[in-house]
Amino acid sequence: MGKVTGFMEFERVDEKYEAPVKRIHHYKEFVAALSDADAKVQGARCMDCGIPFCNSGCPVNNIIPDFNDLVYQGDWKNAIEVLHSTNNFPEFTGRICPAPCEAACTLGINELPVGIKSIEHAIIDKAWENGWVEPQPPKVKTGKKVAVVGSGPAGMAAAQQLARVGHDVTLYEKNDRVGGLLRYGIPDFKMEKWLIDRRVEQMQAEGVTFATGVFVGKDSLGKEVKNYAQKTVSPEELMKNFDAVIISGGAEQPRDLPVPGRELAGIHYALEFLIPQNKEVAGDLKNEIRATDKHVVVIGGGDTGSDCVGTSNRHGAKHVTQFELLPQPPEEENKPLVWPYWPTKLRTSSSHEEGCERDWSVATKRFEGKNGKVEKLIGVRLEWKDGKMAEVPNSEFEVKADLVLLAMGFVSPAQQMLSAFGVDKDPRGNAKATVDGHKAYHTNVPKVFAAGDMRRGQSLVVWAIREGRQCARSVDEFLMGSSVLPR
């Protein structure tokens, strides 16, 4: 694959970023895709390694050596055909996937791995520019009707696959725009949302019907639902009117921090901050939670915490601090120990580079404030031994905190949805469904399937796409007795 000696001749070249001093003043993407010439060189670095671990490292099992070689050969049109054969939305993953494929790259054992993500990004952008991404409407309609509840990447992937084999698919979304947490949970500076709109147009041309502003559940439109939905549809209606139902909502139940002072104003879940900001960028409303001229504390060291950091910097925060409960990971992973699996190592995101003080092994003891508003966080140092944590004696400290953002992960999808359908749950509160055998993605309720975060819990966009595609095949087999869709 690629050039036989390419991995010895060429160094890895990463995509270029706009300077932090410029990009913090806007919400546009700031990553420049590789030029054709650079992408060709990066494709040349792909080794003829015999067993491409990158394929299995990728949740959708992208056929990576093949499209690397095609880019090296300059055959971009076939490269997008190969890429689309496993991934419905490479423009999403090419921008926001953490690239577990690169962690599994054989070259990565002793050199920098092949820049697979940047090559994927270049392929799909060139495909759209040249008009190679076209609707694929079915030649024959089956007469079967499928409802998909939740329009994030899992729901979108499932809907597109099912529409392409002839089923009538209606995709329900409680918000007024399609995309779920892909649209509302990921800042525009990481992925602009016209990319989703472009795919929606393609899917509409393929026969998918989008029902936005619709809340699926048994309850009437209460105050919290009216914030986004205009109408409600009961599970019984869907079960009556459709031959199969897929529930594919995101993991939206955040992990709380039950410490003294939690009730003070100025302490918010991350999505309470990020979702309104994305809606503001879209021109839908004004984000009432502002980080401008504030001392911001972000609790949680993952991607959501990083998104809070980047958004706070764009608001013009006075200072941003990010705390993580776990110890600081090593700057370099122990490759002989972990390869080809995803390594634990220190990761500095583009948002961190824009301005952020990070600290590890810190637990929050309490919040303090005046007149009902938070003013400071009282923390304590932790010592980790044999996987267990203990407070370091006399290590209590305080930091100024005008705005606190809780970004400690998500514990489960919306329980109301699962209860409304009567779906059994696993011990973590997710929909209980296997991924193997002829009952893959089936729940205990006849005709009801579950995929994405709804089934596996909080995860990556690429995992959601995988589950949506696989669930679509299972639904197709359920409706037709067999399926031509890929597994």
N, C-alpha and C positions, 0 to 999 in steps of 0.2 A: 504494500500500500504506500502511496506517496512516492517519494524518491527513495531509492534503496539506501542511499547514504545520507539522506536528508537530515535525519536526527543527529548525525555527527557534524554536519556542515552548518546548520542554521540554528540560531537561538530563538527562544520564544519571544514573540512581540505581542504585548497586550494592547487592548483598546485604549485610546487616549481619553482622558477626562478634562473637562473644562476646569480652570483653576478655581479652588474653593472661594476665593475672594469675589469671583464673578457669579458663581452658580448659586450662592446663598441668597441672591437677590431675585430669584425666579423659581418657578415650579416646573420648568421644562426639563426633559431629559438632557443630560450633559455628557453622555458617553458617545464617542464617535466610532462608528463601525469600522472594521478593517477595510483598507482599500483592496481592490481586486488583486493587486500584486502582493500585498502583505498576506492576504488570505491564502493565496497560492503557495507562498513560502511556508506558512503554518501548516497547510495540508501536506506539504512535502515532509514535514517532521514526523508524520505518522509512520510507525515502524511496521514492518512485516513480522509482527511479534508471535504469530502462530495462534495464540489464544487471546483474543481481544477482550480483556477483562472489562474494558470500558462499556461493552454492550450490556453486561450484567450489572455493572455499577449504575447504569441509567435505568430508572424505574420504568420508562416506556420502552426500554430495550432498543433505543435508536441504533441503526446499523452504521455506526460511526466510522469504521475504517473505509467503508464504501464511499460515503459522501466526502470524507477527507480526500480520498484519491480522485474523485470526480472534480473537486475544486482545484486540486493540483493540476489536473488535466485541462482545466478550463471549461468543463462540461457542466455548467451551472444548472441547466434545465433538468438534466437527469439527477443532479444533486438534490434538487427540491422534490423530485418524485420519490427518491429514497427517503428523504427526511419526512415527508408527509405520510409515508407508508406506515409510520409508527407514531407520529405526533401530529395531532390536529392543529396545534397552535404553537409552532416553534418561535413565533415572534414574542410570545409570552415567556417561554422558558429561556430563550436566547438573551433575555434581558434580566430576569429575576431569579433564575434557578441558581442555587449554590454550586452546581456542577459536580455531583458525586461521581460522574463519569471521569472527570479529570483526576480525582483522588485514586481511581482504579486504573489509570493509564499505566501501561508497562514501562514506558519511558520515565515515568515519575519515580521509579525506584531509585534512580541515581542522578536524574536530571530534572529540570522543570518539565511538567507534563505538556502534552500537546494542548494547544488552546482551543479545545473542542467547542466550548460555549461561544467564543468569538466567531468561529467558523460557522456555527449554526445561525448566529445573528446575521452574518453577512449573506448567507444563502437565502434566508427568508426575505430579507429586505430587497435583495436583487430580484427575487421572484415576483414580489409585489410591483416593483418598479417596471418590470417587463411584461406585466399582465399575464403571468403564468399561473396565478392563483385564481381559479375560476369556480363558480358554483358547479356542484355535481348532483343535479337533480336525478331522482330515480327514473329508470325507464318504465317500470311497472309499479303500480300502487297495490299494496296488500289489502287495503280496507281496514287494517288494524289501527287502533288509536292508543297512543301512549302519552301519559302526563308525566312531566319531569318537574319536580318541586325544588327550586333552588337553582339559580342561573350562574353559579360560579363555574370554575373550570371543569369540575366533574359533571355538572349538569349540562354545560355547553357541549362537552365532548360526547356524552351519551346521546344528547338530542341530535347532534350532527350525524353520528354514525347511524342511528335508527332512521332518520329521515332519508339518508342516502340509499337504504335498502327498501324504501317504499312505505314506511309507516307514517301515519299522520301524527305528528308530535306537537304538543303544546307545552311550552316552557314557562312555568310560573315563577314570578319574582315579586317579593313584597315591596321592594323599592321601585322607584319610577324609572330606573335605568338598569340595564342588564349587566351582569358581571359579578354580583355577590361581593365577597371579600376581595376578589381580584380587583374590582373597581374601587371599593370603599375602604379596604384595609391597607392597600399599598399606595404610598404617595405617588403623585404624578411625576416627581423628579426621578423616580425609579422606572415607571412605565406610564406613558401618556395614554389616556383612555380612549382616544380616537382609534387606537389599535383594536380595542374591543368592538367599537361601533362598526368598524370595517368588517369584522368577522360576523357580526350580527346581520349585516346586509347580505353577506354570502349565504348565511344559513336561512334567511328569509327566502332567498331565491331558490334554495333547495327544498323549501316547503315547511320549514319550522315556523310555528306561530308563537309569538311572544306575548304573554299576558303579564304586564307589569302593574305594579300597584295593587297586587292581589295577595292577601294574607291567607294562607291555607291553615285552617285550624277550626276548632269547635267553638271558641269563645267569640263573643260579639266584638266589634271594633272598639276596644277600650282606648283610654287616653294614649298609652304607649304605642299602640298599633296605629292610631290615626296620625302619628308623626311621620309615617311613611306609606301606609296603605290606604287605598280608597275603598276597597271592598274586601269581603272575606268569602272564602269558598270552603265548605266542609269536606273532610276526607270522604264522607259518605257520598257526596256528589261526584267526586273523582272516581271512586270505586264503581259507581253506577254507570258513569259516562265513558270510562276508558277501559281498555282491555288489560292494561298494565300501568302501574304507577312506580316511578323512581323517586325516592326522597334523597336529595343530594345537597342539603344545606350545609353551610360551613360551621366550624366550631366557634361559636360566638359567646359561650359562657366563660367569662374571664376568671382567673384565680384571684381571690381577694386577699387582703392583708389585714387580718383581724387583730389590730393592736390598739392601745389607747390613743385617742385622738383621730381615729380613722374618719369620724363623722365631720371633721372640720371642713369648711369650704376651701376649695383649691386643691383637693385630692380627687383624682379622676382615674378611671380605667383608661388604658391607652386608646381604645377604640372610641371612647367618648370625645377624644381629642382629634384622632385621625380621620374618622368618618366625616364629621362636619367640615374639616379642612378640605377634604377631597370634594365635598359638595360645594364649598365656597369656590374652589378653583374651577369647578364646572359651571359656576354662575347660578347655583340653585338656592343658596342661602349664605348667611354670614356665620362664621365660626365664632361662637361666643366665648370660647376658652382661648385666651391669648397668653403667649409666653413673652410678649414684648416687654423689655426692660425688667424681666423677672429672673430671680435665681430659681432655676428649674432642676428638680431632682427626678431622674428616671430610675425606677427600681425594676431590674430585669435586664440581663445582658444579651438577649437574643435579637432576632431580626426586628421584632416589633419595637423593642427598646431603641434600636438603631433608627428606626423610622421616626420615633418620637424626638430623638436627638436632632435629626436632619430638619424636621418640621419646626422645632423650637429655634434652631439657628436661623431659619428663614423668617420667623416672626421677629427676630432681633432680640433674642434672650440675652440678658446681661451675663449669665454664666450657666453652664449646663454640667451637671454631675450625674454620672451613671454608676449605680451600685449593682453588684452581682453577689449572690449568696455563696456561690462555689469559689474555689481557689482560682487564682490566675493560671490559665493553661500555659504550657511551654510554647515558646516562639516557634519551635520546629517539632514536628511529630517524630516519633520513633518508627520510621518507615519499615524496618525489618519486622517490627512487632504488629503493625496495624494494616499495612498494605495487603490487599486492595480495598480495604474497608474505609469508611469515612473517619478521618482522624480527629482527635481532640487536640487542637492547637489554638494559639492566640490569633484571632481574626480581627483585623481593623477595617471597618467599613468606610465607605466614602463619607458617610455622615460623621464618623468619628474624626476624620481628617479635617472636617470643617470647623471643629472646635468642641471639645468635650473632655472633661476630667473623669477618668475611669478608676474604679476601685473595686477590689475583689475581697471575698471572705468577709462580707459585711452583712449583718442582720439589723433590721429596723426594730427598735425597742418601742418607740412611741413617737407621736407627733405632738407638737405644742404650738399654741397660737393665742391670739387675742381677738376679742369681739367675734368669735366664731370662725376666724380665718386662720389657716395654717401659716406659721412663720418659721418653724424650724423642725428638723428631723433629728431625733436622738438615735444614734446607732451604736453598735458594739462590734468589736473585732471577733472573728471566729477562728478557731483552730480545728483543722480537719485531720483525723487520724483513723485509719482503717475504715474509711468511708463514713465516719460519724463526725458530727460537728459538736464543738463545745465552745462556750463563750470564753474569751481571754479575760482573765480577772483584771479589773481596773482599766479596761480599754474603752469605756464609754466615751463618746464624743458627740458633738452636734454640728450640723451644717445649716446654713440659712436656706429656707425653702418657701418660696412664694407660690410655687406650682409643683405638685407632685403627680407623676404619671406612673401608674401601676402597669407594668408590662411583663408580668411573670408567667405568661402562657395562658392557655385556655384548657379548661378541664373537660369540656364536653360540648356537643351541639345542643341546640335548643331542646330542652326536655319536653316542652309543650307540644312540639311537633311529633315526637315519638309517642307521647301519651295519647295524642289525638288519633293516631293511626292504630294504637294498641300494639305497637311493635315491642318485642322483647329487647332488653338492654343487656349489654355485657357489664362486667364489674366496674368499668370506667364510665358508664352512662352513655355509651355509644349504641347505635343500632346493632343488634346481634345478627350477624350473617357471615357465612363462610365465603372464601374466595375460590374454593376448589370443588370439583365434581359437577354433576348436572344441576345441582341446586345453588350454584355460585351466585352470590349477591342476593339470594332470596331471603326475606325475613320470615318470621313465623306467620305473618298475615298473607293469605293467598293473594296473588297479583301484585304484592308490594315488594319492591327491591330497594336496597340502600347502597350508596356508593360515596366515595370521597370522605371528607371529614365526618360526615354523618355516620359512617361505618367504622373508620379507622381512627378518628380523633384528629386533633390538630396535626397538620402535616404540610408538605410542600405542594406547590402548584403542579409539579410534574407527577407527583403521586396521585393527585386528584384527576389529572388527565388519564393516567393509566387506569384508575378505577372506573372512570366514566366509560372508557372504551370497552373494558372487559365486561362491565355491567350491561352495556348495550348488546354485546354478543349473547349474554345469558338471557336477556329479555327477548331477543330475536329468536333464540332457540325455543324459549317458552311459548312464543306466539306461533311459530311456524314449524316447529319440530326439528329444524336444523338451521344452520347459519353459515353464511359466507364471510361474515365479519371476522377480522383477525382476533385472536385470543390475546 
